[in-house]
Amino acid sequence: MSEINQQGLPVTIITGFLGSGKTTLLNQILQNDSNQKVAVLVNEFGEINIDAQLLVSYDDDMVELSNGCICCTINEGLVEAVTRILSRGEKVDRLIIETTGVADPLPIILTFVGSDFREFTHLDSVITLIDAETFTPEHFNSEVAYKQIAYGDILLLNKIDLVDREQLTALETYIASIKNNPRIIHTQYAQVPLPLILDLGLTQIDNYAEAEHREHHHHHSHHLEADGFVSLSFESDKPFDVYKFQKFLNEGLPLEVFRAKGIVWFAGSELRHIFQLCGQRNDIKSEPWSTPPLNQLVFIGRHLDTDKLRQQLNDCLATSVTV
C-alpha cells in the first residue's frame, strides 16, 4: 500500500464546457503507461476512444483495460459509481470524474468533501478545460462557466493554436477577474504532462530524488522539461518551522508552481505530515511516523527559479535555539 492510499483514493474532477477537450484529456490518461491504475467515471462512453488493443472486458457500464485502467459510466448516479469502484477486489490508484459540460462542479466536489466518502477518498484536484477559441465571457456569461473557473485548481487553456495573442490576453484577463492568481497552462489537443495534474505518487518522488542524485534525467522529468516544466525535489533532515512554512505557502510560493507534494516534518510535532498542493489549494494530513523523520518534497512548475525556491524552503527550516 502506498502512503497515499491510507489517505484515501485521490480524486480528480475534470470540468469544462462541451468541446473544450475533456475527452481528449481523458483518453491520454486512460492510455498512460505510468503503472497508475486509474478509474475514469464518465457520463457515456460515446467519445472515449478505447484502444481496442488495451480492451480486456466490456459490459454495459464498465470497461477494463489491460493497463489496469477502468472506465465506468455514471448512469445510476455518482455515489453508486464511486461505491462500485471502491468495493472492487482490484484496487485502483486514483479516480477521475468527468463532469458534463453544463455541470456546476460544486455538487460533485461536495460529494467528496462532505460525505461518507471522506473516509475513503480525498479530492486531489479540480482541472478545468477552457476552449480558447470559443470561450468568450459574453457567450458564456453563465453561472456555470463562472463556477467551473472559480473552482478549478488548474485551468487548461486549450486550443491556443486557434487564437491570436490578443484573444488569449483578453481571456486571461477575464479569468483573472474571477480568480485570484489563477494557475493557467496553455495547451493544444489538451496535452499536458500527467504529473502536473495527477497524483505524483510518493514512490515517484523517491524516483525523482534518486534520479536527481544520480543524474538529472529521469524519464518523468525528461517529459516535463520538454515543455519548460521543471521538477525540484527538496530533502532535509532538519524540520520546518510550521509558521514559516505556512507563510511561505500563503505568500512566498511562486505562481509558476502548479503542483507539489511530499512528506513534511515540523519542529515540535510528533507527526508525519503529508502535503499536497494543486494550483492554489493545499492540504496537509497527519499520521504517525514509521521511519526516522525527514522533509521530502517535490515541486513541479514551469520556468521555475529552482535556486530561489530551494533557498525559500531552506529559509523555512527551524532554527535551533541555543541557550
C-alpha positions in Angstrom: 0.0 0.0 0.0 1.4 3.4 -0.9 1.2 6.1 1.8 -1.3 8.0 -0.2 -3.8 5.2 -0.2 -4.0 5.4 3.6 -5.2 8.9 3.0 -7.9 7.6 0.7 -8.2 7.3 -3.0 -7.2 10.6 -4.8 -10.0 12.0 -6.8 -9.5 14.4 -9.8 -12.5 16.2 -11.2 -12.3 17.3 -14.8 -14.7 20.0 -15.8 -15.2 22.4 -18.8 -17.7 23.1 -21.5 -18.7 20.7 -24.3 -15.9 20.6 -26.8 -13.2 22.0 -24.5 -11.1 18.9 -24.7 -12.1 16.9 -21.6 -12.4 13.6 -23.6 -9.1 14.1 -25.3 -7.5 14.6 -21.9 -9.3 11.5 -20.5 -8.0 9.4 -23.4 -4.5 10.4 -22.6 -5.0 9.5 -19.0 -6.5 6.1 -19.9 -3.6 5.3 -22.2 -1.0 6.3 -19.6 1.7 3.7 -19.1 2.9 5.1 -15.7 1.7 2.0 -13.9 -1.1 4.0 -12.4 -4.3 2.1 -12.3 -6.9 4.7 -13.0 -10.7 4.6 -12.8 -12.4 7.1 -15.0 -16.0 7.9 -14.5 -17.8 9.4 -17.5 -21.4 10.1 -18.4 -21.2 8.0 -21.5 -18.6 6.0 -23.4 -19.6 7.8 -26.7 -16.5 9.8 -27.1 -14.0 7.8 -25.2 -11.6 6.3 -27.6 -10.9 3.0 -26.1 -7.9 1.4 -27.6 -9.0 -2.0 -28.9 -5.6 -3.5 -28.1 -6.0 -2.4 -24.5 -9.5 -3.7 -24.1 -9.9 -6.7 -21.7 -13.6 -6.8 -20.8 -16.6 -4.7 -21.6 -20.1 -4.7 -20.1 -22.9 -2.1 -20.2 -21.3 0.3 -17.9 -17.8 -0.7 -17.2 -14.7 -1.2 -19.5 -11.5 -2.8 -18.3 -8.1 -2.1 -20.0 -5.0 -4.2 -19.9 -3.0 -1.4 -18.3 -5.3 -1.8 -15.2 -7.4 1.2 -16.0 -11.1 1.0 -16.0 -13.8 3.3 -17.4 -17.2 3.3 -15.9 -20.4 5.3 -16.6 -22.2 7.3 -14.0 -25.6 6.1 -15.3 -27.0 5.2 -11.9 -25.6 8.2 -10.1 -22.2 9.3 -9.0 -22.4 7.8 -5.5 -23.2 4.4 -6.8 -20.5 4.6 -9.4 -17.9 5.5 -6.8 -19.1 2.8 -4.5 -18.7 0.3 -7.2 -15.1 1.3 -7.8 -14.3 1.3 -4.1 -15.8 -2.1 -3.5 -14.0 -3.8 -6.3 -11.5 -6.5 -5.4 -8.8 -4.9 -7.6 -7.8 -1.6 -6.1 -7.2 1.5 -8.3 -4.7 4.2 -7.6 -6.9 7.1 -8.5 -10.3 8.2 -9.6 -11.1 10.7 -12.3 -14.5 12.1 -12.8 -15.6 13.9 -15.9 -18.5 16.3 -15.3 -21.0 17.0 -18.1 -20.2 20.2 -20.0 -23.0 22.1 -18.4 -22.5 20.9 -14.9 -21.7 23.1 -11.9 -18.8 21.2 -10.4 -19.7 22.2 -6.8 -22.1 19.3 -6.0 -19.6 16.9 -7.3 -16.8 18.5 -5.2 -19.1 18.3 -2.1 -19.8 14.6 -2.7 -16.1 14.0 -1.7 -15.6 16.8 0.7 -18.7 16.5 2.9 -20.0 12.9 2.6 -19.4 9.3 3.6 -16.7 9.2 1.0 -14.5 11.4 3.1 -13.1 8.4 4.9 -12.1 6.6 1.6 -11.2 9.4 -0.8 -9.6 12.8 -0.9 -10.2 15.4 -3.5 -6.8 15.9 -5.2 -7.6 18.4 -7.8 -10.2 20.1 -10.0 -9.0 20.6 -13.5 -10.9 23.0 -15.7 -10.6 22.9 -19.5 -11.3 26.1 -21.4 -11.7 26.2 -25.2 -9.6 29.3 -26.0 -11.3 29.7 -29.3 -15.0 29.6 -28.4 -14.9 30.8 -24.8 -16.0 34.4 -24.5 -17.3 35.9 -21.4 -20.4 37.2 -23.3 -21.0 33.9 -25.0 -20.8 32.0 -21.7 -22.0 34.6 -19.3 -23.3 31.9 -17.2 -23.1 30.9 -13.6 -21.7 27.5 -14.6 -18.8 28.9 -16.6 -18.0 31.2 -13.7 -18.1 28.3 -11.3 -16.0 26.0 -13.4 -13.3 28.6 -13.5 -13.7 29.7 -9.9 -13.4 26.1 -8.5 -10.6 25.0 -10.9 -7.3 24.4 -9.2 -5.5 24.3 -12.5 -7.0 25.8 -15.7 -6.0 24.3 -19.0 -6.4 26.9 -21.7 -6.8 24.6 -24.6 -6.7 25.0 -28.4 -4.4 28.0 -28.1 -3.2 27.3 -31.6 -6.5 28.6 -32.9 -6.4 32.1 -31.3 -4.2 35.1 -31.5 -2.3 36.7 -28.7 -4.9 39.4 -28.2 -7.7 37.0 -27.8 -5.6 35.0 -25.3 -4.8 38.1 -23.3 -8.4 39.1 -23.2 -9.4 35.6 -22.0 -6.7 35.6 -19.3 -7.7 39.0 -18.1 -11.3 37.7 -17.8 -10.1 34.6 -15.9 -8.1 36.8 -13.5 -11.2 38.9 -12.8 -12.9 35.7 -11.5 -9.9 34.1 -9.8 -7.0 35.5 -7.9 -3.6 34.3 -9.2 -5.0 31.5 -11.4 -2.7 28.7 -12.4 -3.1 28.6 -16.2 -1.5 26.1 -18.5 -1.7 26.7 -22.3 -2.4 23.5 -24.2 -3.0 22.2 -27.6 -5.1 19.0 -28.0 -5.3 19.0 -24.2 -1.8 17.7 -24.0 -0.3 18.2 -20.6 2.4 16.3 -18.6 0.3 14.0 -16.4 2.4 14.5 -13.2 1.2 18.1 -13.4 -2.5 17.2 -12.9 -2.4 13.8 -11.4 -1.1 12.5 -8.1 2.7 12.4 -8.1 2.6 9.3 -6.0 5.3 9.4 -3.4 7.0 6.5 -5.0 7.6 8.8 -7.9 9.0 11.4 -5.6 11.6 8.8 -4.5 12.4 8.2 -8.1 12.8 11.9 -8.7 15.0 12.3 -5.7 17.2 9.3 -6.6 17.3 10.4 -10.2 18.4 13.8 -9.2 21.3 12.3 -7.2 22.3 10.0 -10.0 21.8 12.3 -12.9 19.4 14.9 -14.0 17.3 12.9 -16.4 14.6 10.7 -15.1 12.0 9.9 -17.8 9.3 11.8 -16.0 11.3 15.0 -15.6 12.5 14.4 -19.2 9.0 14.7 -20.5 8.4 17.7 -18.3 11.5 19.6 -19.4 10.4 19.4 -23.0 7.7 21.9 -22.2 9.7 24.2 -19.9 8.3 22.3 -16.9 10.8 21.7 -14.1 10.7 19.5 -11.1 12.6 20.3 -7.9 13.0 17.8 -5.2 13.9 19.1 -1.7 15.1 16.9 1.2 16.3 17.9 4.6 17.0 16.1 7.8 16.0 19.2 9.7 12.4 20.1 10.5 10.5 23.1 9.1 9.2 25.8 11.3 5.4 25.4 10.9 4.7 29.2 10.8 7.4 29.9 8.3 6.2 27.1 6.1 2.6 28.3 6.2 3.7 31.8 5.5 5.7 30.5 2.5 2.7 28.7 1.2 0.4 31.7 1.6 2.8 34.4 0.5 6.0 33.1 -1.0 5.0 30.3 -3.3 5.9 31.2 -6.8 2.9 31.4 -9.2 4.9 29.1 -11.6 4.4 26.2 -9.2 1.4 24.1 -10.3 1.9 21.0 -8.3 3.7 20.0 -5.1 3.6 17.1 -2.8 5.6 15.4 -0.1 6.3 14.5 3.4 6.8 17.3 5.9 8.4 17.3 9.3 7.6 20.3 11.6 9.6 21.2 14.6 7.7 20.3 17.8 5.3 17.9 16.1 5.5 14.2 16.7 3.6 13.5 13.4 4.5 12.9 9.8 2.6 15.4 7.6 1.5 14.5 4.1 1.4 17.6 2.0 -0.4 18.1 -1.3 -0.7 21.2 -3.5 -2.6 21.6 -6.7 -2.9 25.1 -8.1 -3.6 27.3 -5.1 -5.2 24.6 -3.0 -3.1 22.8 -0.5 -3.9 20.2 2.0 -1.8 18.7 4.9 -2.8 15.5 6.6 -1.1 13.9 9.6 -0.2 10.4 10.7 2.5 8.8 12.9 6.0 8.3 11.6 7.0 4.8 10.6 10.6 5.9 9.6 13.0 8.5 11.0 11.6 11.9 10.4 12.7 14.0 7.4 11.4 16.5 4.9 11.0 15.2 1.4 9.1 17.4 -1.1 8.8 17.7 -4.9 7.6 20.9 -6.7 6.6 21.0 -10.3 6.2 24.1 -12.3 7.0 26.0 -15.4 10.2 28.0 -15.8 10.8 27.8 -12.1 13.8 29.6 -10.5 14.8 26.4 -8.6 17.7 28.1 -6.8 15.4 30.7 -5.3 12.7 28.1 -4.5 15.3 25.9 -2.7 16.5 29.0 -0.8 12.9 29.8 0.2 12.5 26.2 1.5 15.8 26.3 3.4 14.6 29.6 5.0 11.6 27.7 6.3 13.7 25.3 8.3 13.5 25.7 12.1 16.5 27.5 13.6 17.8 25.6 16.6 17.6 27.6 19.8 21.0 27.8 21.5 21.0 28.6 25.2 
